[in-house]
Amino acid sequence: MDATPVSIPIPHARPVAGLLNRPRAARACFVFAHGAGAGMTHPFMAAFAADLATRDVACLRYQFPFMERGSRRPDAPAVAQAAVRAAVAAAADLAPGVPLFAGGRSFGGRMTSQAQAAAPLPRVRGVCFLGFPLHPAGKPGVARAAHLADVCVPMLFLQGDRDALADLALLRPIVEQLGPRASLVVIPRADHSFHVPARNDQAEADVRRRLAEALAGWMAAADGR
């Protein structure tokens, strides 16, 4: 399925670009933010959006302002969170009546949950992290998870068990403390980018399939379907 280019207005800032994959029978829409190192056109982002479409899940990918202007320095949280809110509002207009979920890769997922913790994102029924960046590589800690207690919608953590930015010994207790609104799915042998040691097209596709199936199933459960 070809993605449709869209423009996403941000109050008091320049608009950012977006790409919408929307199957005809979409039963949900995932507002998908990219990570700190690559934008919405990264092959993983594009392939994952296509995988979701085969499961009748629409996907709106979008750029953060720093990526739009070609900078390597991620936006400050307030700027990134404004972009998250703008993308959610755009998704509501582009997919009226379709249940919304939001999240993203690494930095994008964390900015989404921070926005949700600060003030609920309209119509968003859950937040999904594709690699929650719990701490910098080699510096274990849990400070980045403090805001998750203020996220009052269901959360799905999709994590590789070789993720250098999320020690599972630290992340598992956090998910448990969040109670029934949080779920954790661990992908064996996957790192923070969801690469696996036997890195080839088939192995990468298998990982994406597991991620897409987990996300689509969680959406259906969260939506009561």
Backbone as numpy.savetxt, mean C-alpha at the origin, in Angstrom:
# Nx Ny Nz CAx CAy CAz Cx Cy Cz
-4.66 -5.52 -18.83 -5.51 -4.32 -18.83 -4.63 -3.08 -18.83
-4.89 -2.16 -19.75 -4.16 -0.91 -19.80 -4.64 0.02 -18.70
-3.70 0.75 -18.09 -4.04 1.72 -17.05 -4.41 3.05 -17.69
-5.37 3.73 -17.10 -5.82 5.03 -17.59 -5.10 6.14 -16.81
-4.39 7.04 -17.49 -3.74 8.15 -16.78 -4.77 9.11 -16.20
-4.52 9.58 -15.01 -5.40 10.56 -14.37 -4.53 11.62 -13.70
-5.13 12.77 -13.43 -4.47 13.83 -12.70 -5.16 13.97 -11.35
-4.37 14.04 -10.29 -4.91 14.08 -8.93 -4.62 15.45 -8.32
-5.64 16.27 -8.12 -5.41 17.59 -7.53 -5.12 17.49 -6.03
-4.18 18.29 -5.57 -3.86 18.38 -4.15 -4.08 19.83 -3.71
-4.90 20.05 -2.70 -5.13 21.43 -2.26 -3.83 22.18 -1.95
-3.73 23.37 -2.46 -2.59 24.26 -2.20 -1.25 23.69 -2.68
-1.31 22.82 -3.67 -0.09 22.23 -4.22 -0.33 21.83 -5.67
0.72 21.48 -6.35 0.58 21.03 -7.74 -0.07 19.65 -7.78
-0.84 19.37 -8.80 -1.41 18.03 -8.93 -0.33 16.99 -9.19
-0.66 15.74 -8.93 0.26 14.64 -9.22 -0.42 13.68 -10.19
0.40 12.87 -10.84 -0.12 11.92 -11.81 -0.58 10.64 -11.11
-1.54 9.98 -11.76 -2.02 8.70 -11.27 -2.30 7.77 -12.44
-2.45 6.48 -12.14 -2.78 5.48 -13.14 -3.86 4.58 -12.56
-4.97 4.47 -13.27 -6.11 3.70 -12.79 -6.31 2.44 -13.61
-6.27 1.30 -12.93 -6.69 0.02 -13.52 -8.06 -0.29 -12.92
-9.08 -0.37 -13.77 -10.41 -0.64 -13.23 -11.13 -1.71 -14.06
-11.21 -2.93 -13.55 -12.00 -3.95 -14.25 -13.48 -3.59 -14.22
-14.23 -4.10 -15.18 -15.64 -3.74 -15.28 -16.43 -4.10 -14.03
-16.12 -5.26 -13.45 -16.88 -5.74 -12.29 -16.11 -5.52 -11.00
-15.46 -4.37 -10.87 -14.64 -4.10 -9.69 -15.46 -4.20 -8.42
-14.97 -4.98 -7.47 -15.66 -5.14 -6.19 -14.96 -4.38 -5.07
-13.80 -3.81 -5.37 -13.05 -2.99 -4.43 -12.04 -2.19 -5.22
-11.49 -1.15 -4.59 -10.44 -0.35 -5.21 -9.33 -0.11 -4.20
-8.10 -0.41 -4.62 -6.93 -0.22 -3.76 -6.20 1.04 -4.18
-6.08 2.00 -3.27 -5.36 3.25 -3.52 -3.90 2.97 -3.11
-3.04 2.83 -4.12 -1.73 2.20 -3.98 -0.59 3.21 -4.07
0.08 3.46 -2.95 1.19 4.42 -2.89 2.52 3.70 -3.10
3.45 4.36 -3.77 4.76 3.77 -4.01 5.69 3.99 -2.82
6.86 3.37 -2.89 7.86 3.51 -1.84 8.76 4.70 -2.05
9.81 4.80 -1.23 10.69 5.96 -1.29 11.65 5.92 -2.47
11.89 4.73 -3.04 12.93 4.62 -4.05 12.47 4.52 -5.48
11.18 4.29 -5.71 10.68 4.13 -7.09 9.23 4.55 -7.15
8.82 5.09 -8.30 7.48 5.63 -8.45 6.43 4.63 -8.88
5.30 5.16 -9.29 4.13 4.32 -9.58 4.31 3.45 -10.82
5.28 3.76 -11.68 5.46 2.97 -12.89 6.47 1.84 -12.72
6.99 1.67 -11.52 7.93 0.58 -11.27 7.27 -0.74 -11.68
8.03 -1.67 -12.28 7.45 -2.93 -12.75 6.64 -3.68 -11.70
7.09 -3.66 -10.45 6.33 -4.35 -9.40 4.97 -3.70 -9.23
4.93 -2.37 -9.18 3.67 -1.65 -9.01 2.71 -1.97 -10.14
3.21 -1.90 -11.38 2.36 -2.14 -12.54 1.86 -3.57 -12.57
2.75 -4.53 -12.31 2.36 -5.93 -12.35 1.38 -6.26 -11.24
1.59 -5.68 -10.07 0.68 -5.96 -8.95 -0.71 -5.40 -9.23
-0.78 -4.21 -9.81 -2.07 -3.64 -10.19 -2.79 -4.54 -11.19
-2.03 -5.09 -12.14 -2.62 -6.01 -13.12 -3.09 -7.30 -12.45
-2.31 -7.81 -11.49 -2.72 -9.00 -10.75 -4.03 -8.76 -10.01
-4.17 -7.58 -9.40 -5.41 -7.26 -8.70 -6.59 -7.20 -9.66
-6.35 -6.64 -10.84 -7.44 -6.52 -11.82 -8.01 -7.87 -12.20
-7.16 -8.90 -12.27 -7.66 -10.25 -12.61 -8.52 -10.80 -11.49
-8.47 -10.17 -10.33 -9.28 -10.59 -9.19 -10.41 -9.60 -8.93
-10.74 -8.81 -9.95 -11.84 -7.83 -9.89 -11.61 -6.75 -8.83
-10.35 -6.37 -8.64 -10.00 -5.28 -7.74 -9.38 -4.16 -8.55
-9.98 -2.99 -8.52 -9.41 -1.83 -9.19 -8.20 -1.32 -8.40
-7.35 -0.56 -9.05 -6.16 -0.05 -8.38 -5.82 1.34 -8.91
-5.71 2.30 -8.01 -5.25 3.64 -8.38 -3.85 3.82 -7.82
-2.86 3.81 -8.71 -1.49 4.16 -8.33 -1.32 5.67 -8.49
-0.42 6.23 -7.71 -0.21 7.68 -7.82 1.19 8.04 -7.36
1.62 9.22 -7.77 2.95 9.72 -7.43 2.88 10.60 -6.18
3.89 10.49 -5.34 4.09 11.50 -4.31 4.74 12.71 -4.96
4.55 13.91 -4.40 5.12 15.11 -5.03 6.62 15.03 -5.29
7.40 14.44 -4.37 8.85 14.39 -4.58 9.21 13.57 -5.81
8.48 12.49 -6.05 8.74 11.66 -7.22 8.30 12.38 -8.49
7.23 13.13 -8.37 6.71 13.87 -9.53 7.72 14.90 -10.02
8.43 15.50 -9.10 9.40 16.53 -9.51 10.81 15.98 -9.70
10.97 14.65 -9.59 12.25 14.02 -9.86 13.26 14.10 -8.74
12.80 14.33 -7.52 13.70 14.40 -6.39 13.90 13.00 -5.78
15.05 12.79 -5.17 15.31 11.53 -4.48 14.98 11.61 -2.99
14.67 12.79 -2.53 14.38 13.00 -1.10 12.88 12.91 -0.86
12.43 11.92 -0.09 10.98 11.78 0.15 10.38 13.01 0.80
9.10 13.20 0.54 8.38 14.33 1.10 8.32 14.26 2.63
8.17 15.42 3.24 7.88 15.47 4.67 6.53 14.80 4.90
6.31 14.23 6.09 5.05 13.53 6.34 3.79 14.33 6.01
3.76 15.61 6.36 2.56 16.39 6.09 2.27 16.49 4.60
3.32 16.62 3.79 3.15 16.71 2.34 2.71 15.37 1.78
3.35 14.30 2.23 3.00 12.96 1.76 1.57 12.60 2.15
1.19 12.93 3.37 -0.16 12.60 3.83 -1.22 13.39 3.07
-0.90 14.61 2.66 -1.83 15.38 1.84 -2.04 14.70 0.49
-0.96 14.13 -0.06 -1.08 13.40 -1.31 -1.93 12.14 -1.14
-1.76 11.45 -0.03 -2.58 10.27 0.26 -4.06 10.65 0.28
-4.38 11.71 0.98 -5.78 12.14 1.09 -6.34 12.53 -0.28
-5.52 13.20 -1.07 -5.96 13.60 -2.41 -6.22 12.38 -3.29
-5.35 11.37 -3.18 -5.52 10.16 -3.98 -6.78 9.40 -3.57
-7.04 9.34 -2.28 -8.27 8.68 -1.80 -9.50 9.41 -2.31
-9.47 10.75 -2.27 -10.60 11.53 -2.78 -10.79 11.30 -4.28
-9.68 11.22 -5.01 -9.76 10.96 -6.45 -10.35 9.58 -6.72
-9.92 8.58 -5.94 -10.44 7.22 -6.11 -11.94 7.18 -5.87
-12.41 7.93 -4.88 -13.85 7.97 -4.60 -14.62 8.53 -5.79
-14.04 9.50 -6.48 -14.69 10.07 -7.67 -14.59 9.14 -8.88
-13.45 8.47 -9.01 -13.22 7.63 -10.18 -13.93 6.28 -10.08
-14.18 5.84 -8.86 -14.84 4.54 -8.66 -15.99 4.71 -7.67
-17.00 5.48 -8.04 -18.12 5.74 -7.12 -18.83 4.44 -6.74
-19.12 4.32 -5.46 -19.84 3.15 -4.99 -19.00 1.93 -4.75
-17.70 1.97 -5.10 -16.81 0.83 -4.92 -16.09 0.98 -3.58
-16.08 -0.06 -2.74 -15.37 0.03 -1.46 -13.90 0.37 -1.65
-13.40 1.30 -0.85 -12.02 1.75 -0.96 -11.14 1.17 0.14
-9.93 0.79 -0.26 -8.88 0.39 0.65 -7.63 1.16 0.22
-6.73 1.40 1.15 -5.55 2.20 0.82 -4.32 1.60 1.48
-3.16 1.98 0.96 -1.90 1.49 1.52 -0.81 1.63 0.50
0.23 0.80 0.63 1.30 0.91 -0.34 2.56 0.20 0.05
3.57 0.41 -0.79 4.89 -0.16 -0.57 5.64 0.69 0.45
6.14 0.05 1.48 7.09 0.66 2.41 6.69 2.08 2.85
7.44 3.09 2.42 7.15 4.48 2.77 5.70 4.84 2.46
5.19 4.41 1.31 3.82 4.75 0.94 2.79 4.16 1.88
3.02 2.94 2.34 2.10 2.34 3.30 2.14 3.06 4.63
3.34 3.41 5.07 3.47 4.11 6.36 2.85 5.49 6.31
3.00 6.22 5.21 2.37 7.52 5.09 0.84 7.39 5.06
0.35 6.31 4.47 -1.09 6.08 4.44 -1.63 5.84 5.85
-0.95 4.99 6.61 -1.44 4.71 7.97 -1.29 5.93 8.87
-0.25 6.73 8.67 -0.12 7.95 9.46 -1.25 8.93 9.14
-1.62 9.02 7.86 -2.74 9.88 7.49 -4.03 9.39 8.13
-4.25 8.08 8.09 -5.45 7.49 8.67 -5.48 7.68 10.18
-4.32 7.58 10.82 -4.26 7.76 12.27 -4.56 9.21 12.66
-4.10 10.15 11.83 -4.31 11.57 12.12 -5.78 11.97 11.98
-6.44 11.46 10.95 -7.87 11.72 10.72 -8.35 10.70 9.70
-9.44 9.99 9.99 -9.88 8.91 9.10 -9.99 9.34 7.64
-9.48 8.50 6.76 -9.58 8.74 5.32 -10.99 8.40 4.88
-11.74 9.34 4.31 -13.13 9.09 3.94 -13.30 7.84 3.08
-14.22 7.00 3.46 -14.63 5.79 2.75 -13.61 4.66 2.77
-12.45 4.88 3.34 -11.43 3.82 3.36 -11.78 2.80 4.44
-11.89 1.54 4.02 -12.32 0.48 4.93 -11.17 -0.32 5.52
-9.97 -0.09 5.04 -8.83 -0.80 5.59 -7.53 -0.30 4.97
-6.42 -0.59 5.65 -5.09 -0.17 5.20 -4.21 -1.41 5.05
-3.53 -1.49 3.91 -2.65 -2.63 3.65 -1.21 -2.15 3.44
-0.29 -2.85 4.10 1.14 -2.55 3.97 1.81 -3.65 3.16
2.46 -3.29 2.07 3.30 -4.23 1.34 4.74 -3.98 1.77
5.10 -4.54 2.89 6.41 -4.32 3.48 6.39 -3.10 4.39
5.86 -3.25 5.61 5.86 -2.12 6.55 7.29 -1.87 7.00
7.81 -0.64 6.84 9.19 -0.34 7.21 9.29 -0.03 8.71
9.34 -1.07 9.52 9.31 -0.88 10.97 10.52 -0.13 11.49
11.66 -0.31 10.84 12.89 0.34 11.31 13.89 0.38 10.15
14.90 1.23 10.23 15.96 1.22 9.21 16.71 -0.10 9.25
17.31 -0.47 8.13 18.10 -1.70 8.07 19.24 -1.65 9.09
19.37 -2.70 9.88 20.44 -2.78 10.86 20.20 -1.99 12.12
19.03 -1.36 12.26 18.73 -0.56 13.45 17.35 -0.94 13.98
17.22 -2.12 14.56 15.90 -2.57 15.04 15.27 -1.60 16.03
13.98 -1.42 15.90 13.23 -0.53 16.79 11.76 -0.60 16.45
10.93 0.00 17.27 9.48 -0.07 17.06 8.81 1.30 17.05
9.59 2.38 17.10 9.01 3.72 17.18 8.08 4.02 16.01
8.40 3.50 14.82 7.59 3.80 13.64 6.19 3.18 13.72
5.99 2.27 14.65 4.68 1.61 14.78 3.78 2.29 15.80
4.26 3.31 16.48 3.49 3.91 17.57 2.12 4.41 17.12
2.05 4.96 15.90 0.78 5.53 15.44 -0.26 4.48 15.09
0.14 3.23 14.93 -0.80 2.20 14.48 -1.93 1.98 15.47
-1.70 2.27 16.74 -2.77 2.13 17.74 -3.92 3.08 17.46
-3.67 4.16 16.70 -4.71 5.14 16.39 -5.39 4.87 15.05
-5.01 3.80 14.39 -5.67 3.40 13.13 -6.84 2.50 13.49
-8.04 2.97 13.25 -9.23 2.26 13.72 -9.93 1.46 12.64
-9.25 1.20 11.52 -9.81 0.34 10.48 -8.94 -0.92 10.40
-9.41 -1.98 9.77 -8.59 -3.18 9.63 -7.27 -2.89 8.92
-6.22 -3.62 9.33 -4.90 -3.47 8.73 -4.37 -4.84 8.31
-3.74 -4.88 7.15 -3.12 -6.10 6.65 -1.63 -5.83 6.44
-0.79 -6.64 7.07 0.66 -6.54 6.90 1.12 -7.70 6.02
1.63 -7.39 4.84 2.21 -8.37 3.95 3.73 -8.21 4.04
4.40 -9.20 4.59 5.83 -9.06 4.91 6.63 -10.26 4.43
7.84 -10.01 3.95 8.78 -11.09 3.66 9.53 -11.47 4.91
9.85 -12.75 5.06 10.54 -13.15 6.28 12.03 -12.83 6.24
12.53 -12.26 5.13 13.91 -11.78 5.05 13.96 -10.26 4.94
12.89 -9.59 5.38 12.80 -8.14 5.28 13.74 -7.49 6.30
14.77 -6.82 5.81 15.75 -6.18 6.70 15.18 -4.94 7.38
14.01 -4.47 6.95 13.39 -3.29 7.54 12.24 -3.64 8.48
12.07 -4.92 8.77 11.00 -5.32 9.68 11.35 -6.68 10.30
12.03 -6.63 11.42 12.35 -7.85 12.16 11.03 -8.46 12.65
10.73 -9.67 12.19 9.45 -10.29 12.55 9.34 -10.54 14.05
10.47 -10.68 14.73 10.42 -10.85 16.19 9.88 -9.58 16.86
10.02 -8.45 16.20 9.47 -7.20 16.71 8.07 -6.93 16.15
7.86 -7.28 14.89 6.59 -6.97 14.24 5.45 -7.86 14.73
5.71 -9.13 14.93 4.62 -10.03 15.36 3.94 -9.57 16.64
4.67 -9.20 17.68 4.00 -8.72 18.90 3.18 -7.45 18.68
3.66 -6.59 17.80 2.91 -5.37 17.49 1.57 -5.71 16.87
1.59 -6.62 15.89 0.35 -7.04 15.24 -0.59 -7.69 16.25
-0.05 -8.51 17.14 -0.87 -9.16 18.16 -1.49 -8.13 19.10
-0.73 -7.11 19.46 -1.25 -6.08 20.36 -2.35 -5.26 19.71
-2.34 -5.16 18.40 -3.38 -4.40 17.70 -4.71 -5.14 17.70
-4.67 -6.42 18.02 -5.91 -7.19 18.16 -6.50 -7.62 16.83
-7.81 -7.90 16.82 -8.44 -8.50 15.64 -8.46 -7.60 14.41
-8.18 -6.32 14.57 -8.21 -5.46 13.39 -6.93 -5.55 12.56
-5.93 -6.30 13.04 -4.65 -6.42 12.32 -4.39 -7.88 11.95
-3.90 -8.08 10.72 -3.55 -9.41 10.23 -2.16 -9.36 9.62
-1.43 -10.46 9.75 -0.07 -10.56 9.22 0.03 -11.78 8.31
0.51 -11.56 7.08 0.79 -12.64 6.14 2.27 -12.58 5.81
2.98 -13.67 6.07 4.42 -13.72 5.86 4.73 -14.51 4.59
5.53 -13.91 3.73 5.94 -14.56 2.49 7.32 -15.17 2.70
7.42 -16.49 2.67 8.72 -17.13 2.93 9.80 -16.71 1.93
11.00 -16.47 2.46 12.21 -16.20 1.69 12.20 -14.85 0.97
11.18 -14.04 1.17 11.09 -12.75 0.47 11.74 -11.64 1.29
12.39 -10.70 0.60 13.00 -9.56 1.27 12.05 -8.37 1.25
12.55 -7.19 1.55 11.69 -6.01 1.64 11.04 -5.66 0.30
11.71 -6.00 -0.79 11.17 -5.73 -2.13 10.41 -6.93 -2.68
10.23 -7.94 -1.85 9.56 -9.19 -2.21 10.31 -9.97 -3.29
11.63 -9.78 -3.31 12.48 -10.65 -4.12 12.78 -11.90 -3.31
12.92 -13.01 -4.01 13.27 -14.27 -3.37 14.60 -14.76 -3.95
15.32 -15.63 -3.24 16.65 -16.06 -3.71 16.65 -16.62 -5.12
15.66 -17.46 -5.44 15.58 -18.02 -6.80 14.91 -16.98 -7.69
15.64 -15.91 -7.94 15.02 -14.76 -8.60 14.94 -14.98 -10.11
13.71 -15.19 -10.58 13.42 -15.30 -12.01 11.98 -14.85 -12.21
11.57 -14.75 -13.45 10.23 -14.22 -13.73 9.14 -15.04 -13.05
9.29 -16.37 -13.06 8.25 -17.22 -12.47 8.20 -17.05 -10.96
9.38 -16.99 -10.32 9.42 -16.83 -8.86 8.81 -15.49 -8.46
9.14 -14.43 -9.19 8.58 -13.11 -8.88 7.07 -13.11 -9.08
6.59 -13.76 -10.14 5.16 -13.83 -10.41 4.44 -14.61 -9.33
5.05 -15.67 -8.83 4.44 -16.47 -7.76 4.29 -15.65 -6.49
5.29 -14.85 -6.17 5.21 -13.99 -4.98 4.10 -12.97 -5.14
4.05 -12.32 -6.30 2.98 -11.33 -6.53 1.61 -11.98 -6.45
1.49 -13.19 -6.98 0.20 -13.89 -6.93 -0.23 -14.12 -5.48
0.71 -14.54 -4.64 0.38 -14.75 -3.24 -0.03 -13.45 -2.57
0.67 -12.38 -2.89 0.33 -11.08 -2.32 -1.05 -10.62 -2.78
-1.32 -10.74 -4.07 -2.61 -10.30 -4.61 -3.76 -11.13 -4.05
-3.55 -12.43 -3.94 -4.59 -13.29 -3.38 -4.87 -12.94 -1.92
-3.80 -12.69 -1.16 -3.98 -12.33 0.24 -4.72 -11.00 0.37
-4.35 -10.02 -0.44 -5.00 -8.72 -0.37 -6.46 -8.80 -0.80
-6.74 -9.48 -1.91 -8.11 -9.59 -2.39 -8.99 -10.34 -1.39
-8.46 -11.40 -0.80 -9.23 -12.15 0.19 -9.50 -11.34 1.44
-8.49 -10.59 1.88 -8.66 -9.74 3.06 -9.69 -8.64 2.80
-9.65 -8.04 1.61 -10.64 -7.02 1.26 -12.04 -7.58 1.34
-12.23 -8.78 0.77 -13.56 -9.39 0.77 -14.05 -9.63 2.19
-13.15 -10.09 3.07 -13.52 -10.34 4.45 -13.83 -9.04 5.19
-13.00 -8.02 4.96 -13.21 -6.74 5.62 -14.50 -6.08 5.18
-14.89 -6.36 3.92 -16.12 -5.77 3.38 -17.33 -6.65 3.68
-17.12 -7.77 4.34 -18.22 -8.64 4.70 -18.76 -9.46 3.56
-17.92 -9.72 2.53 -18.40 -10.49 1.37 -17.81 -11.89 1.38
